[in-house]
């Protein structure tokens, strides 16, 4: 499958969507195994970017994703590593806890990835388009329509979401980057964020999240679902690599080491266990 020659994905069956592998090899294996268990072929699996970030195994995660045959778009981490940038481009404010912590994991990832990995990252598309059987279209992007590192959460104002969807020229959006999953109807459109598999969702549990999109006669069924995996092994790998303890501990506690990027509504729900959710669009 050529990801540069073909940017349209036909939803002729269930799609499994996930975001942010974040160099977490155990989580990446788990979600690909889940797709296989559900009978979903690689051509209907989509990753919303940031294959490389906080975890210990940047090179191994790249190798696994590169050979998996799934669809992948570039996250800001891939863009910056491919370009040889000095930071991750995550949009953290300078001097914040997130900014300071990111310097350690980005340097680790930068040391691990090879020239071949960077060439692959440079060739990733910034956007895909999912075509539903009824003709509606979903733009797959990383952060926002015009800003790859824009943080868009469930609490983002309706008007902002509608403007982002309109900017894509599609009927709805599948996105990533923010790390907390949600699905929200936006007027006639929809915004779907599958969350991230490389870090828990700041909900006090070590679970990770993905989205299952199933087209049917009544519309598109969107399910936001949790997944258990060997988080202890992932944390041990981070500690062995000398990465920031805050992120290693978060794999078990389910609480991020910093809430700098969170809007007030998401801050108020920190540590509150998420439940599977969904909607029909």
N, C-alpha and C positions, 0 to 999 in steps of 0.2 A: 504494500500500500504506500503510495507516495503522498506524504502530507503536504508537500509544497505544490503539487500539481492539482490536487483535489481538495477543495475546502468545504464541500457540501457533504453532510452525513444524512443518509436516508433513515428515518426512524420507522423501519419496516418490522419492528419488533421492540421489545423492552430495551431501554438504554440504561447502563449503569454509569453514573457520573461521580467523580471524586476530585477533590482538590488537595493541594499541598502535601505531597509525600514528604517534603522537608528532610530528605536524607535519612528517613526512618525506614530502614530496610525491612524490619519485621512487619511494620504496618503496611508497607507496599506489597509485600508478599501476601499478606492476609486479604487485602482487598482484591487482588487479582485472583486469588483462590476463590473468593466469594463469587466473583463473576463467573468463574468456571462452574462452581457448584450450582449456580442458578441457570446454567446453560446459555449464558450470554457470550457471544463470540467477541474477539478483540475488536472487530469492526463496529461494534455497538458499545464500546467502552470509551469514555472520554475523561481525560485529566485536564483540569483547568489551570495547570501551571504551578510553578514553584516546586519542581521536582527536588531541587536542592535548597536546603536551608539549615535549620537548627541542629539536625541529628548528626550521627557519627559517620554515616556511610554514603557520602555524596557520590563517589565513583561507582559503588555497587548499585545504588539506586538508579543512576543514569544507565548503567549497563542493563539492568532488569527492564526498565521502561523502554529503552531503545530496541530491545529484542522482543518485546511483548506483542507488538503489532497493533497496539491501541492508538487512539487519537490523542494528541497532546498539543496544547497551545503553549506559547511562551509566557511565563510569569516574569515579573520584574527581576527575580534572581537569575533566571536564564539570560535575560537581556544583558544584565550587567556583567555576569561572568563571561559571556561570549565577547563582550566589548572590552574586557580587561579593566573594568571600573574598580574603584577602590572601596566601594561599599555596595550593599545589597539593593539600594534604591527602593526600600520598602515604604518610604514616606514618613519614617519616624522623625520627630523633631530633634534637632541636634541637642545633645546633652541629656536627653531623657533616658530612663532606664532601658527602654527598648533599643535605643540607639547605641548605648554603651555595651549592652549584652550582644548586640548583633555583630559587633566588631570581631569578637572571638570566633563565633561560628562561621562568619563569612571568610575569615582568614583560613580557617581549617578547610572549608569547602574549596577555596581558591587553590590551596595546596594539593588537594586530591584530584580535582578534575583534570583531564588530559586535553591535549589539542583536539583529539577526536571528539571528545564530549563537547568542547566549546564549538566546534564546527557544527555538530548536531543541534546545539542550542541556537546557534545563529540562523539555522534553516527552519526553525519552528515557525508556524504561522502565528500571528497575533490574534487571529479570530477564526472560528469555524461557523458554519451555518447548519443547524439541524432542520431538516425538512420533514414536517409531519404528514401523515397520510391525507389530512384534510387541506393541505396546502399552506397552513400557517408555518411561520419560520421563527426559529429561536437563534439568536446570536450567542455564541459561546465566546466569552471574553474573560479576562483575568480579574481586573478591578472595576474600572469604569469604562465607558465608551470612548472617552477622550483622554483619560489618564489611567495608565495601566496599574498605578499604585494607589488609586483612590479606594478608601475604605468605605464600603457600603454595607450597612447593617440592617437588621429587621426594623429598627426604629427610624431609619432614614425617611424623611418626609415623602409623602406620596407624590408630590409634585416633582421632587428631585428624581425619583425612580421613573416617573413617566417621561421626564425629559431625557434621561439616559436611554430608555427604551427607544424613544423617537429618534435619537441620534444614531442608533444602529440601523434604522430603516427596516427593522424586523418587528414581529408581533410580541416578542418577549425576549428575556435574557436568561442565560445560564452563566453564573459568575463564580468567582472564588475570592481569594485574597484575605477576606476578613476573618476567616477561621471559625466562625460560628454559623451553623446551618440554619436556613429558614426558607420557606416558600410563601410568597405573598402575591395575591391578586392585585393588579395595578390597573384599575379601570378595565378595559377589554383585554389588557395584557397580563403578563406574569413575570415575576422575578424569582429565580430559583438559585439558591446558593447551597451547594452540597456540603459545605464545611471543608474541613481538612482532615487528612488521615495521619499526618505526621505529628500532630499535637492534639490533645483532647480539647473540648469546646468550652473550657473555663467553667464547667458545670459541676465540679467536685467529683467527677468520675473519670476513670482512665479510658473510657470508651472513645472510639473514633466514629466518624459519620460519613455516610455516602447517600446519594440520591438514586432512586429507581424511578424511571420515567416510562410509563406504559401507555401507548396509544390504544384507544378503544372507540367503540361506537358513540359513547357519551362525551368523549373528549380525551385529554391527556391526563392520566392519573399520575400525580407526583407524590412520592413517598420519601420522607427523610428518615433514614434508618441508622441505628447504631451498630457497631461491630466491635467485638472483643478480639484482642490479639495479645501477643507476648510483650507487653509494655515493659516488664521487668528486664528482659534481655535488651531491649532498645535503650533503656536507661543505663544499664551496665556498660553498654558499648560507648555511650556518651561520656560516662565517667572515665572509662579507660582511655578515651581520646583526650581527656583534660578539658572538655567543653564546660560551659557555665553550668554550675550546679542547679541554678534556678530552673532551667529548662529540663534538665534530667529529672529533677524532683517532680516537675509538673506532669511528667508522663504517668506517674503513679497517683499523685494527689488530685489531678484534674483541674488544678488552679494555676493559671499563668503567673509567672514571676512579676509581671507588670501589667497594669491596665491603662497605660498611657493612651492607647489608641481608641479606647472604648467610649462611646457616648454615654450620657447619664443613665439611660434606660438599661443598657447592657451592664453597666457597672452595678446597678441596683440588683441585678439578677445573678451576680457572680456566685458560684457555688451552688446554685439552684439546679437540681438535676433536670436535664432535658428529657423529654419524652418523644417517642416517634411521632411524626406529624405528617400532614399531607393535605392535598386539595385536588380537585378535579377542575381542569381548565379546558 
